[in-house]
Amino acid sequence: MAFSGALGSLEDFGSTAALFDLAGCVLALALCVAGYMLRHARRTGGWIAVLGAGLFSVVWLDYLRGGRLQDAPVPLSALALNIAIVALVGWNWRQLRASRGHVGA
């Protein structure tokens, strides 16, 4: 009997795991850029942080939906952290400045 979850069957787990890892690395890099931009009070960093946290939440919700509740504390804590990121950025949105409209000198 083959396992079949939300991300695919056990036979193609290698390619699914590689795509999952690649997506995680891309999203982590986006959150690093967002942190840098938030440090400089840029509104673009806020958008990247909210969208990145939202994408991470979708990934963790898909993970939980696949029937993997035996290791639920990790995804649930990740969801809590993503909700905290969205709440803190939303709470401080007025302090963020819009990006400059010009490029160059």
C-alpha positions in Angstrom: 0.0 0.0 0.0 1.6 3.3 -1.1 1.4 6.4 0.9 -0.2 9.3 -0.9 -0.3 12.7 0.8 -0.9 16.3 -0.1 2.5 16.6 -1.7 2.4 13.4 -3.7 3.1 9.7 -3.4 6.0 8.1 -1.7 7.5 7.0 -5.0 8.2 10.5 -6.2 9.1 11.8 -2.7 12.7 12.5 -3.8 11.7 15.1 -6.3 9.0 16.5 -4.1 11.4 16.9 -1.2 13.9 18.6 -3.4 11.3 21.1 -4.7 10.1 21.6 -1.1 13.7 22.4 0.0 14.2 24.7 -3.0 11.0 26.6 -2.3 12.0 26.9 1.4 15.4 28.3 0.5 13.9 30.9 -1.9 11.3 32.0 0.7 14.0 32.2 3.4 16.1 34.4 1.1 13.1 36.6 0.5 12.5 37.0 4.2 16.2 37.9 4.7 15.8 40.7 2.1 12.6 41.7 3.8 14.3 42.0 7.1 17.0 44.2 5.6 14.4 46.4 4.0 12.4 46.6 7.2 15.5 47.6 9.1 15.7 50.6 6.8 11.9 51.2 7.2 11.0 50.5 3.6 7.4 49.6 2.8 8.6 47.1 0.1 10.2 45.1 2.9 6.8 44.9 4.6 5.1 43.6 1.5 7.9 41.0 1.1 7.6 39.9 4.7 3.8 39.6 4.6 3.8 37.7 1.4 6.7 35.5 2.4 5.1 34.6 5.8 1.9 33.9 3.9 3.6 31.6 1.5 5.3 29.8 4.4 2.0 29.4 6.1 0.4 27.9 3.0 3.3 25.4 2.8 2.9 24.4 6.5 -0.9 24.2 6.1 -0.4 21.9 3.1 2.0 19.8 5.2 -0.5 19.4 8.0 -3.3 18.7 5.5 -1.3 15.8 4.2 -2.1 13.8 7.4 1.3 14.4 9.1 -0.1 15.3 12.6 2.5 13.1 14.4 5.0 15.9 14.2 2.5 18.8 14.5 4.4 21.0 17.0 7.0 22.1 14.4 4.4 23.3 11.8 2.1 24.8 14.4 5.0 26.8 15.9 6.0 27.9 12.4 2.4 29.0 11.8 2.4 31.0 15.0 5.7 32.7 14.1 4.3 33.6 10.6 1.1 35.0 12.2 3.4 37.1 14.5 5.4 38.4 11.6 2.2 39.5 9.7 0.8 41.0 12.9 3.9 43.0 13.8 4.4 44.3 10.2 0.7 45.3 10.0 0.9 46.9 13.4 3.9 49.1 12.4 2.8 49.7 8.8 2.5 53.5 9.3 6.2 53.8 10.3 7.3 52.3 7.0 8.3 54.7 4.2 7.4 54.3 0.6 10.3 53.5 -1.7 11.9 56.4 -3.6 10.3 57.0 -6.9 13.5 57.7 -8.8 16.5 55.6 -9.7 20.1 56.9 -10.0 21.5 60.3 -9.2 
